[in-house]
Amino acid sequence: MLINLLCIALIGFIIWWFWLYKPANDSSVDASTLILVKDGVYTPARIKISANTPTEITFLRQDKSGCSATVLLPYLEISQDLSLDKTTTIALPALEKGEYPFHCQMQMYKGVLIVE
């Protein structure tokens, strides 16, 4: 009985972590801010950029996890490897207003570009 309860609690935690959890850092910052990849999250996870203007975003990967090694922007068809302890800049084309999610290959690390 105890094992069943522990398994149900573990399943609930996994569902919360992978599908329901949103990072506490919910503030929006602009593209000039460095995005830190560490401890299973992008910090900050919400980045505001201007619409119809090409821009760049910069990541600094400090997490040794294999999942943190690549960032994907699926709607823009961008896949970029992130070097450990080095900054990586990604050039973005001019985008229309909207929200464009970004994440790692397994979607454990999640963020969003907010184009205004």
trRosetta pair geometry for C-beta under 8 A, 3 or more apart (Angstrom, degrees):
i j d omega theta_ij theta_ji phi_ij phi_ji
1 4 5.8 -54 -153 32 31 112
1 5 6.7 29 152 -16 64 105
2 5 5.8 -55 -151 36 34 111
2 6 6.4 33 152 -18 66 106
3 6 5.6 -54 -148 38 33 112
3 7 6.3 35 153 -21 66 106
4 7 5.7 -54 -148 36 31 112
4 8 6.4 30 154 -18 65 105
5 8 5.8 -53 -147 36 32 110
5 9 6.3 33 153 -18 65 106
6 9 5.6 -54 -147 37 31 112
6 10 6.3 33 153 -20 65 106
7 10 5.6 -53 -146 36 31 112
7 11 6.4 33 154 -19 65 104
8 11 5.7 -51 -147 36 32 112
8 12 6.4 35 152 -19 63 105
9 12 5.6 -54 -150 36 31 114
9 13 6.4 34 152 -20 65 105
10 13 5.6 -52 -148 35 33 113
10 14 6.4 34 153 -20 65 104
11 14 5.7 -53 -148 35 32 112
11 15 6.5 32 154 -18 65 105
12 15 5.8 -55 -149 36 31 111
12 16 6.3 30 154 -18 65 107
13 16 5.7 -56 -147 38 31 111
13 17 6.1 27 158 -18 67 110
14 17 5.9 -55 -140 38 28 108
14 18 6.1 3 170 2 65 114
15 18 6.8 -70 -138 48 20 93
15 19 5.7 -39 -173 37 61 115
15 20 6.5 39 137 -3 74 113
16 19 7.4 -82 -120 56 9 73
16 20 4.7 -57 -139 57 50 118
16 21 5.7 75 151 -49 71 92
17 20 7.8 21 0 50 16 78
17 21 5.2 5 -133 -10 32 139
18 21 7.5 61 -1 22 14 106
18 107 7.3 76 -166 103 88 96
18 108 6.8 -54 -116 -107 81 68
22 26 6.7 43 141 -90 114 110
23 26 6.8 168 89 -65 74 66
23 41 4.9 112 -101 -149 130 137
23 42 7.6 -125 -27 59 161 63
23 43 7.4 -154 177 -88 152 75
23 45 4.7 130 41 -10 140 149
23 110 7.7 -171 -18 70 106 87
25 41 7.5 126 32 147 117 139
25 43 5.5 73 43 -131 167 84
25 44 5.3 -136 146 -127 123 71
25 45 5.9 125 88 8 98 96
25 46 7.9 -164 125 15 79 90
26 45 7.4 -33 -103 60 42 109
26 46 6.4 42 -169 -3 46 136
27 44 6.4 -80 76 -135 79 135
27 46 6.8 -166 99 59 28 116
28 44 7.4 140 -129 150 24 145
28 46 4.4 -71 -96 120 72 113
28 47 7.0 150 -157 -111 75 9
28 48 4.7 68 163 -34 116 107
28 114 5.9 -38 -135 34 134 143
29 33 4.2 22 129 -8 134 157
29 44 5.0 125 15 31 118 156
29 46 7.4 117 16 90 65 71
29 47 6.2 -35 71 -118 72 60
29 48 6.7 -162 95 22 19 89
30 33 6.2 124 68 -9 55 98
30 47 7.1 58 -175 -167 15 75
30 48 5.3 -49 -97 73 57 89
30 49 6.9 109 -158 -89 68 51
31 47 6.0 78 -89 173 58 115
31 48 7.5 -106 -34 87 71 48
31 49 4.6 52 -49 -97 120 98
31 55 4.8 18 136 162 176 134
31 56 6.7 127 159 75 123 44
31 57 5.2 -98 -151 -87 90 78
33 44 6.4 16 122 21 146 114
33 47 7.0 -153 58 -120 111 97
34 58 5.4 -49 -117 95 67 107
34 59 7.6 121 -171 -123 69 16
34 60 5.5 17 175 -7 117 117
34 87 7.1 -76 -135 -118 112 116
35 42 5.4 -7 -180 -171 109 102
35 43 7.1 151 -162 72 58 38
35 44 6.7 -85 -116 50 77 57
35 47 6.9 -51 -77 -65 121 133
35 57 6.4 24 -8 168 128 105
35 58 6.7 163 19 89 82 50
35 59 4.8 -38 75 -104 102 66
35 60 7.2 165 79 20 48 69
35 111 7.1 11 -152 -108 137 170
36 42 7.3 145 74 -161 48 48
36 43 4.5 -22 61 63 101 95
36 59 7.9 148 -92 -159 14 61
36 60 5.4 -25 -109 67 60 99
36 62 6.5 -13 -167 12 92 116
37 42 6.0 -20 -97 -103 69 68
37 59 5.7 31 -25 -175 115 107
37 60 6.7 -170 19 87 80 44
37 61 4.3 -21 64 -110 126 64
37 62 6.5 158 77 25 64 63
37 63 5.4 -99 132 17 82 109
37 68 5.0 141 157 -164 122 115
37 71 7.7 -123 -86 -66 140 115
37 82 6.2 50 24 143 160 163
37 109 6.6 17 -142 -148 95 157
38 41 7.2 -24 73 60 53 69
38 43 6.8 -44 45 17 95 117
38 61 7.9 155 -60 -161 68 40
38 62 4.4 -1 -87 68 109 106
38 63 5.0 174 -116 -50 40 94
39 63 6.6 -140 -18 -91 30 116
40 63 7.2 147 -44 -126 38 153
40 65 7.5 55 -81 3 66 161
40 108 6.4 -77 -155 147 88 108
40 109 6.6 -158 -178 -83 44 82
41 45 6.5 -64 180 -68 98 118
41 109 6.2 159 -125 -131 23 80
41 110 8.0 -40 -135 42 69 61
42 45 4.8 115 80 -101 94 71
42 59 7.8 -62 -132 -124 105 104
42 102 7.6 54 -39 92 168 105
42 109 5.5 97 -33 178 88 103
42 110 7.1 -126 16 80 112 26
42 111 4.2 -46 67 -54 149 126
44 47 6.6 138 90 -69 106 73
44 111 7.7 106 120 -133 57 118
45 110 6.6 42 -158 101 123 64
45 111 4.2 -143 -160 -111 66 81
45 112 6.9 45 148 17 79 72
46 111 6.8 -159 -65 -162 35 80
46 112 5.5 -3 -114 62 70 92
46 114 6.1 23 -175 -16 91 119
47 57 6.2 53 160 -120 166 132
47 111 6.8 36 -4 165 100 121
47 112 7.4 -174 30 93 71 47
47 113 5.3 -30 73 -112 99 63
47 114 6.8 175 84 21 42 77
48 114 4.8 -34 -101 74 65 104
48 115 7.9 150 -158 -89 55 23
48 116 6.1 -9 -160 6 103 117
49 53 7.4 -146 161 72 94 100
49 55 5.0 -158 -155 50 127 160
49 57 7.6 -83 -68 -64 133 107
49 92 7.1 15 165 79 172 151
49 95 7.2 66 94 44 123 124
49 113 5.9 -14 13 -170 117 103
49 114 7.3 148 21 75 65 51
49 115 5.5 -26 72 -105 88 69
49 116 7.7 155 77 24 38 72
50 53 4.4 16 94 33 110 133
50 55 6.9 131 42 -52 83 135
50 115 7.4 18 124 -155 13 72
50 116 6.8 -54 -118 71 42 70
51 94 7.7 59 167 -177 48 81
51 95 6.4 -96 -133 90 59 69
51 96 6.2 23 -153 -157 108 28
51 97 4.7 -28 -93 -65 141 72
51 115 5.0 97 -86 163 76 97
51 116 6.1 -114 -26 101 99 22
52 94 4.9 19 -159 -175 36 116
52 95 7.4 -106 -54 64 31 36
52 96 7.2 41 -61 -96 76 47
53 94 5.7 94 2 -118 8 88
54 91 7.0 4 180 -177 106 91
54 92 6.5 172 -157 89 60 61
54 93 5.8 -46 -107 -148 88 32
54 94 5.2 -57 -54 -53 64 72
55 91 7.9 172 97 -154 31 53
55 92 5.2 -9 66 58 73 109
56 89 5.1 8 179 -177 122 107
56 90 6.6 158 -155 77 69 42
56 91 5.3 -34 -98 -100 88 55
56 92 6.7 174 -93 12 31 82
57 89 7.2 163 83 -151 34 61
57 90 5.4 -14 60 56 83 96
57 92 6.5 44 -4 -23 97 122
57 113 7.5 -112 -52 -98 152 116
58 87 5.3 0 -177 -172 110 112
58 88 7.0 158 -154 78 61 39
58 89 4.7 -26 -98 -97 84 76
58 90 7.6 179 -84 16 35 69
59 71 6.2 179 -60 -20 165 151
59 80 7.9 144 24 103 138 127
59 82 5.4 -66 109 -119 133 125
59 87 6.9 152 79 -154 42 60
59 88 5.0 -17 61 59 95 93
59 89 7.9 -180 20 -80 67 30
59 90 7.3 36 -5 -10 105 107
60 85 7.7 16 -175 -143 86 27
60 86 7.5 -149 -135 104 69 19
60 87 5.1 -34 -86 -94 83 71
60 88 7.8 165 -82 16 36 71
61 68 5.6 144 -147 144 110 111
61 69 7.3 74 -157 -106 160 39
61 82 4.0 120 -39 140 137 120
61 83 6.6 169 44 83 123 33
61 84 5.5 -84 104 -108 109 42
61 85 7.1 -68 85 -27 71 30
61 86 7.4 -3 43 50 90 58
61 88 7.2 20 -10 5 104 117
62 84 7.5 92 -116 -160 26 71
62 85 6.3 70 -106 -85 65 64
63 68 4.1 107 83 -12 116 171
64 68 7.7 78 66 49 10 127
64 84 6.5 34 -104 -123 63 134
65 68 4.7 88 71 1 93 104
65 69 7.7 -135 103 -26 58 80
66 69 5.6 -32 -166 -6 46 123
67 104 4.7 69 165 149 84 152
67 105 6.5 -131 -143 45 69 89
67 106 5.2 -57 -130 25 118 118
67 108 5.4 13 161 40 152 130
67 109 6.7 152 133 -7 106 105
68 82 6.7 -74 147 71 74 132
68 104 6.1 -69 -95 -100 35 138
68 109 6.2 87 -103 -32 74 150
69 81 6.2 -18 159 -150 83 78
69 82 5.9 -167 -165 53 33 82
69 84 7.9 -37 -106 -55 81 85
69 104 7.9 83 42 -144 51 109
70 79 6.2 -1 -176 -174 117 87
70 80 6.8 156 -154 80 67 39
70 81 5.5 -39 -97 -102 78 53
70 82 6.6 -175 -88 7 22 86
70 104 6.3 107 76 -149 70 71
70 105 5.5 48 71 -40 121 101
71 79 7.7 172 86 -150 45 44
71 80 5.4 -14 59 61 89 93
71 82 6.0 66 -13 -39 99 120
71 90 7.5 -102 82 -45 128 150
71 102 5.8 22 177 170 103 115
71 103 7.4 166 -151 92 66 15
71 104 6.5 -55 -102 -90 50 55
71 109 7.7 -74 -107 98 83 128
72 78 7.0 155 -157 90 44 63
72 79 5.2 -6 -107 -105 80 75
72 80 8.0 176 -81 21 36 65
72 102 6.5 173 84 -156 46 69
72 103 5.9 -24 58 68 94 64
72 104 7.0 94 10 -157 94 12
72 105 6.6 103 -22 -84 128 50
73 76 4.3 -4 121 43 115 112
73 77 7.6 -29 92 34 80 18
73 78 4.1 15 49 54 106 108
73 79 7.9 -148 30 -65 64 40
73 90 7.7 142 -11 155 135 153
73 92 7.9 -89 147 -109 176 103
73 100 6.3 28 -162 154 103 114
73 101 7.8 171 -136 97 60 45
73 102 4.7 -30 -89 -102 76 98
73 113 7.5 19 -130 -4 121 130
74 77 7.2 26 -169 -77 35 40
74 101 7.3 1 32 79 101 91
75 100 5.2 -124 57 -139 133 94
75 101 7.4 101 -5 42 114 69
76 92 7.0 -53 -143 -137 162 87
76 93 7.3 173 -146 27 114 100
76 95 7.8 -57 -89 -94 118 119
76 100 6.5 45 -30 -169 107 140
78 90 6.5 90 171 -167 144 130
78 92 7.9 -66 -44 -103 161 74
80 88 6.3 156 150 149 122 133
80 90 5.3 -112 -38 -93 166 117
81 88 7.5 -148 98 -126 52 158
82 88 5.0 -134 -123 15 68 149
83 86 4.0 -7 93 51 118 120
83 88 6.2 141 20 -60 82 112
92 95 6.6 -32 157 -29 115 116
92 113 7.6 159 -124 -138 160 162
95 98 7.4 -110 156 47 108 93
95 100 6.7 -75 -158 -27 153 144
95 113 7.5 59 65 125 171 133
95 115 4.7 -107 104 -110 118 157
96 115 6.7 99 100 113 31 144
97 115 5.3 -161 -127 108 35 93
97 116 6.2 45 -127 -125 96 27
98 115 5.6 9 49 52 54 110
99 112 5.3 -6 -172 -178 104 121
99 113 7.0 155 -158 79 51 54
99 114 5.6 -15 -106 -105 81 64
99 115 7.3 -166 -80 19 30 78
100 112 6.8 144 73 -163 41 66
100 113 4.3 -13 62 57 98 106
100 115 6.7 45 -3 -17 107 113
101 110 6.8 -28 -165 -162 108 91
101 111 7.1 146 -159 86 61 44
101 112 5.0 -37 -101 -101 60 79
101 113 7.8 -152 -73 19 13 72
102 110 7.6 147 85 -158 50 46
102 111 4.9 -17 64 69 92 94
102 112 7.0 173 17 -91 73 27
102 113 6.5 63 -17 -22 111 95
103 107 4.6 21 154 -119 149 61
103 108 7.7 135 -175 41 103 36
103 109 5.9 156 -156 87 64 65
103 110 4.7 -10 -101 -104 104 63
103 111 6.9 173 -75 25 57 65
104 107 6.7 -155 63 -61 69 18
104 108 5.7 -27 54 46 126 80
104 109 4.2 75 -17 38 110 103
107 110 6.4 33 -171 -76 70 101
